[in-house]
Amino acid sequence: MGKKTIIPALLAAITLAGYGQKAKTDVVQQGPIHCRIEGELRDTTQGKTVIVCPAETDIRVSDNYIRVVADAQGHFSCQVEADKMGLYKILLYEQFRTGSMNFANYLVEDGATVKLRFINEDDGWKVVGGGPEQTLKIKQTDDADRLYLSKMNALRTQAKTEILPQVEHLRQQGKNPMEDSLLLKRQAEIEADYSRLYEQYDAWIQDYYVAHPMQYALYDIAHQLQMLGDETREQAAGLYHAAYEDFHPENPIHGVIRTLLAASQLKPGKPYIDFEVGTVEGDRIHVEPLYRGKIAIIDFWASWCGPCRRHSRDLIPLYEKYKGQGFTVIGIAHEEKVSDMVRAAEKDGYPWPNYIDLKDELKVWQKNGLGMAGGGMFLIGQDGVIISTANESDELEPLIRKALGLPELPPSGWKAEAEQNRIEPKDPARPFTDFSVVYNGKTMRLSDYVGRGRYVLVDFWASWCGPCLEEIPNLIAADEKYRDRGLQVLGVAVWDKPAHTEAAIQEHHIPYPQIINAQDIASKAYGIRGIPEIILFAPDGTIVARGLRGDDIGKKLEETLSPASAPR
C-alpha cells in the first residue's frame, strides 16, 4: 500500500472477494451446473443493469455474460448454466462504463441459489447466501468484518468526514493542502492505522487459508494471479505452493493456475513462450515462428484501449528505422470483432502484421500475464529471451540498438529537455511560484502568463487522463465566455509525452496556449498529487481558488470576473 499518498489510499474501494472456508463437498462438481442468482439493488442511482459472468471474463471483448435489468423495486434474478463449478462475478454495467471496478466474486455451485445485495457506491456488493462453499465463505467474511473490516471502513469514513472537508476548504481559499502540516500529520496518522489493520487482515487471511484448505481458495488464487502487481501475484503463488498444489488435483482450476504461474515468470532474462493467435481470415497460427531469430516487439493492444494505441503508434518510427536490420513488430489485438481491429490498425497506420485473440477464446492475455490490462509489450532477443517489458518507445530504442549491435545514441529529445525544467528562485515581488519548462529548444515560464495583470485559469492536465479530457469543454467554454472580461486560460501538460499532448490538443481542438513537457516540475511547485488540478490566479498572481472542477469553474469565474473586478 502506498503510504505517501494523501487520502486516496483510504478512500479507494477495496475488493474483498474470494476468501472462504473448507467446503463440505469432497469432489469437484462437474457439469452441467445449474445455479440461480438472486439479488437486490438497495441503491439504484448507480444503475439497474446487472452483469453476471465468469470472474476471468473481460466484457470489453467477450460476450460470455448474462445481462439482466432490475425491476422497479431493484430486484433481479437469472439462471447460470455452466460445465463445472467456478468463480463468477457480478457488477453494474453503468458503473463499468464509467471505469468503476466495483464488483463481487462468488462461487457457482450446482443446485445452489446465490443471493447478492448492492448497498451503495461506497459499500458495493455483498454476498449474503449461496451453496456449501459460499456459505462457509460468508461466515469467514463475517469473522473478518468483526476483526478487521469494520475498523478499516470506520477509518475510511473518518478520512471522508474529517480530512476531505479540510482539503476542500483549503482549496477554496486558494491554499495548497500539501502545505498544511497539521492536516498532513492527521492524514498520516489515519493512513498508518489503516495500513496496520490491512496488514494484519492480510496475514490473517493467509493463515486461515493454510489452516482451512478449501476448493474456494483455489479459485481465489487463480483470481489473484490475474491481478496486476508483483506482490499480489507472489503472495498467491506462495500460498499455492505451500498448501494447494496437491489439493483436489482433479479440479480443472489447477491447469489455469499453472498457466498463470508460468505467465508470472515472463520477465526480462526469462525465455518467452509460444501460443496460438488468430488471423484476420479466421485461421490460427503459432507466434514463436514469427519472432524466431529476430529482435521483436510483441505488441498487445486493443482498439478500445487509448493508451495502448498511443504506445503502438509511437513504435512506427522505430519499426521503419530498424526493420531492415533484423527488427520486427508483431501486433496482437484483444477484440470482440475482427473489424474493430482492422479499422483501428488502418486508422493508426500500423505497418506490421496484426493478429487477434477474438472474444478471449485463445486466452492470450491470460497466458501472457496481462490480466485485465488493455495491453502490454515484450521486447524479445534473437535467442528468444525477454529483454524488456517497457512500452515507451524512448526506453525501447536504446535496448533495440544494443540488441542489434548498434552504437548508443547521445541523450536527446524531450526527456533530456525536461531535465532542464526548473522551479525559479522566489521573487518577493511575485506572490506565486514560478517555473520554467524546456521543449523544442524553447523555454516557457508560468510567469509568461501569470502575474501580468489578467486573471489566469491554469489547467494542469495530461492526454492519458480521462477526467482531464472531460474538463476540456468546460475550459474552452470559459475561454470563449470570459476572454473579453480579462481571463486567460492556460494549459500545463504534466506527466505526459509531448507527442501525446500535441495529438490531444489537435483532437480536442484546444484553442488556448499550452506549456508542454512540464512533467513533474509543476507538481513539485504546487504540490499537485492528482490531475486535473485547475487553479485560478488573480491579476497579481495570488491564488484565488484551486481544485476547480465541472460547474464550479463557471461559478467561480462568474463570481470573480464581475465588471468591477475585470482589469481595464
Secondary structure, DSSP 8 states (H G I E B T S, - for coil): --SSSSSHHHHS-----S-----S--S--EEEEEEEEEEEES--TT-SEEEEEETT--TTT---SEEEE--TTSEEEEEEEEEE-EEEEEEEHHHHHTT---EEEEEE-TT-EEEEEE--TTT-EEEEE-SHHHHHHHHHHHHHIIIIIHHHHHHHHHIIIIIHHHHHHHHHTT--GGG-HHHHHHHHHHHHHHHHHHHHHHHHHHHHHHHS--HHHHHHHHHHHTSS-HHHHHHHHHHIIIIITTSSTT-THHHHHHHHHHHTT--TTSB----EEE-TTS-EEESHHHHTTSEEEEEEE-TT-HHHHHHHHHHHHHHHHHGGGTEEEEEEEEES-HHHHHHHHHHHT--S-EEEEETTTT-HHHHTT-TT-S-EEEEE-TTSBEEE----HHHHHHHHHHHTT-----S-HHHHHHTT-EE----TT-SS--EEEEETTEEEEGGGTTTSSSEEEEEEE-TT-HHHHHHHHHHHHHHHHHGGGTEEEEEEE-SS-HHHHHHHHHHTT--S-EE---TTHHHHHHT--SS-EEEEE-TTS-EEEES--THHHHHHHHHH--TTTS--
